[in-house]
């Protein structure tokens, strides 16, 4: 299954019965990076009532990491509806943090679920998404004379070359979209390049 990931973070704000809901939504690669973002949001809004979160790392159909936190709201009223919306929209490598300023009127569990889901929904309408393309890394060796040809072929297949290692020959680490590798790999073999290993 292909899925979407955010291009860059967005912040949007919604209101429900005078409670303010400020949603940060953006790309996240791992739990540590998300925690840093949460710390930054807490520092920015230190007097807020709650900072509820949802996180999906990897493919939303089978996430590597999937978590939600209600941060003191009634159980299941905030983090879970936020998470369910991200999964339903098939968005991966994404984190959402909804900061709430209590407006004086209790919303009840159903109202909270709608409000937190609505806050994430507003951010999703504002964010730009792109398809996730898995990358592959492959180490390739060649003669000095072949180096420029290798770089050219990598570029032709939307790949980038790492720093070369020079010895009795040149070794380069190529990184390119996984779906471009079969064609490039066959071409490299046909032209006499040595494929050393595919780096996972």
C-alpha positions as CSV (number, residue, x, y, z in Angstrom):
1,X,0.0,0.0,0.0
2,X,1.2,3.5,-0.8
3,X,0.7,6.2,1.7
4,X,1.1,9.9,2.1
5,X,3.5,11.8,4.4
6,X,3.5,15.5,5.3
7,X,5.9,17.7,3.3
8,X,6.3,20.2,6.2
9,X,4.7,21.1,9.5
10,X,1.5,23.2,9.8
11,X,-0.3,24.8,12.7
12,X,-4.0,25.4,12.7
13,X,-6.5,26.6,15.3
14,X,-10.1,25.7,16.0
15,X,-12.6,26.6,18.7
16,X,-15.3,24.7,20.5
17,X,-17.5,26.4,23.1
18,X,-14.7,28.9,23.8
19,X,-12.1,26.2,24.3
20,X,-9.1,26.8,21.9
21,X,-7.6,23.9,20.1
22,X,-4.2,24.5,18.5
23,X,-2.9,21.7,16.3
24,X,0.7,21.1,15.3
25,X,0.9,18.5,12.6
26,X,4.0,17.5,10.7
27,X,6.5,14.9,9.5
28,X,8.2,12.8,12.1
29,X,10.8,10.1,11.6
30,X,11.0,8.6,15.1
31,X,9.7,8.8,18.7
32,X,12.7,10.9,19.9
33,X,12.1,13.6,17.3
34,X,8.4,13.7,18.2
35,X,9.2,14.1,21.9
36,X,11.4,17.0,21.0
37,X,8.6,18.6,19.1
38,X,6.2,18.0,22.0
39,X,8.7,19.6,24.4
40,X,8.9,22.6,22.1
41,X,5.1,22.9,22.0
42,X,4.8,22.6,25.8
43,X,7.4,25.4,26.1
44,X,5.5,27.6,23.6
45,X,2.1,27.1,25.4
46,X,3.1,26.6,29.0
47,X,-0.2,27.7,30.4
48,X,-2.3,25.4,28.2
49,X,-4.7,22.9,29.8
50,X,-3.7,19.8,27.8
51,X,-1.2,18.7,25.0
52,X,-2.8,15.6,23.5
53,X,-0.8,13.6,20.9
54,X,-1.0,11.0,18.1
55,X,1.9,9.5,16.3
56,X,2.2,7.1,13.3
57,X,5.7,6.0,12.2
58,X,5.9,3.9,9.0
59,X,3.1,2.6,6.9
60,X,-0.3,3.4,8.5
61,X,-1.6,0.0,7.4
62,X,1.1,-1.7,9.5
63,X,2.9,1.0,11.6
64,X,6.3,0.5,13.2
65,X,5.1,2.9,15.9
66,X,1.5,3.9,16.7
67,X,0.7,5.8,19.9
68,X,-1.8,8.2,21.4
69,X,-2.0,10.2,24.6
70,X,-4.9,11.9,26.2
71,X,-2.7,14.0,28.6
72,X,-5.3,14.2,31.3
73,X,-8.4,14.3,29.2
74,X,-10.9,11.5,29.9
75,X,-9.6,8.2,28.5
76,X,-10.0,7.7,24.8
77,X,-11.5,11.2,24.3
78,X,-8.5,12.9,22.6
79,X,-5.5,10.9,21.5
80,X,-7.4,8.0,20.1
81,X,-9.7,9.9,17.8
82,X,-6.7,11.9,16.6
83,X,-4.8,8.7,15.8
84,X,-7.8,7.1,14.1
85,X,-8.2,10.0,11.8
86,X,-4.5,9.8,10.7
87,X,-4.8,6.1,10.1
88,X,-8.1,6.5,8.2
89,X,-6.5,9.2,5.9
90,X,-3.6,6.7,5.3
91,X,-0.9,9.1,6.5
92,X,2.4,7.8,7.8
93,X,5.5,9.3,9.4
94,X,3.3,11.9,11.0
95,X,2.8,13.4,14.4
96,X,-0.1,15.5,15.7
97,X,-0.1,17.6,18.9
98,X,-3.3,19.3,19.9
99,X,-3.0,22.0,22.6
100,X,-6.2,22.9,24.5
101,X,-7.0,26.1,26.3
102,X,-10.1,25.4,28.4
103,X,-12.8,27.9,27.7
104,X,-14.9,27.3,30.8
105,X,-17.5,24.9,29.3
106,X,-17.1,21.1,29.7
107,X,-17.6,19.4,26.4
108,X,-18.2,15.8,27.6
109,X,-16.5,12.8,26.1
110,X,-18.4,12.9,22.7
111,X,-17.7,16.6,22.4
112,X,-14.0,16.2,23.2
113,X,-13.7,13.4,20.6
114,X,-15.3,15.7,18.0
115,X,-13.2,18.7,19.0
116,X,-9.8,16.8,18.9
117,X,-10.7,15.0,15.7
118,X,-11.8,18.3,14.2
119,X,-8.6,20.0,15.2
120,X,-6.5,17.4,13.4
121,X,-8.9,17.5,10.5
122,X,-8.4,21.3,10.1
123,X,-4.6,20.7,10.1
124,X,-4.9,17.9,7.5
125,X,-6.8,20.3,5.2
126,X,-3.9,22.8,5.5
127,X,-1.0,20.4,5.2
128,X,0.7,19.5,1.9
129,X,1.1,15.7,1.5
130,X,3.3,13.7,-0.8
131,X,3.6,10.0,-1.6
132,X,6.1,8.1,0.5
133,X,8.8,6.6,-1.7
134,X,11.0,4.1,0.1
135,X,14.7,4.5,-0.6
136,X,17.4,1.8,-1.2
137,X,21.1,2.2,-0.6
138,X,23.5,0.2,-2.7
139,X,27.3,0.1,-2.6
140,X,28.9,-0.1,-6.1
141,X,32.5,-0.4,-7.1
142,X,34.1,0.6,-10.4
143,X,37.3,1.7,-12.1
144,X,38.4,5.3,-11.9
145,X,37.4,5.7,-15.6
146,X,33.9,4.5,-14.9
147,X,33.2,6.9,-12.0
148,X,31.6,9.7,-14.0
149,X,29.5,7.2,-15.9
150,X,28.2,5.7,-12.6
151,X,27.3,9.2,-11.3
152,X,25.5,9.9,-14.5
153,X,23.5,6.7,-14.4
154,X,22.6,7.3,-10.7
155,X,21.3,10.8,-11.5
156,X,19.3,9.4,-14.4
157,X,17.4,7.2,-11.9
158,X,16.8,10.0,-9.4
159,X,19.6,8.7,-7.2
160,X,22.4,10.5,-5.3
161,X,25.9,9.4,-4.7
162,X,27.7,9.5,-1.4
163,X,31.4,10.5,-0.8
164,X,33.6,8.2,-2.9
165,X,36.2,5.9,-1.3
166,X,39.3,5.6,-3.4
167,X,41.6,2.6,-3.3
168,X,42.6,0.4,-6.2
169,X,39.2,1.3,-7.5
170,X,36.3,3.6,-6.6
171,X,33.5,2.6,-4.2
172,X,30.3,4.7,-4.1
173,X,27.2,4.4,-2.0
174,X,24.1,5.2,-4.1
175,X,20.8,6.1,-2.6
176,X,17.7,6.1,-4.9
177,X,14.0,5.3,-4.9
178,X,13.4,1.6,-4.4
179,X,11.3,1.3,-7.6
180,X,14.1,2.7,-9.7
181,X,16.7,0.1,-8.5
182,X,15.8,-2.9,-10.6
183,X,16.3,-1.0,-13.9
184,X,19.5,0.7,-12.7
185,X,20.9,-2.5,-11.2
186,X,20.4,-4.4,-14.4
187,X,22.1,-1.6,-16.3
188,X,25.1,-1.5,-14.0
189,X,25.6,-5.3,-14.3
190,X,25.4,-5.0,-18.1
191,X,28.1,-2.3,-18.1
192,X,30.5,-4.2,-15.9
193,X,30.0,-2.3,-12.6
194,X,30.4,-4.4,-9.4
195,X,27.5,-4.3,-7.0
196,X,29.0,-4.9,-3.6
197,X,25.9,-4.9,-1.3
198,X,22.5,-3.5,-0.7
199,X,22.5,-1.6,2.6
200,X,19.3,-2.1,4.6
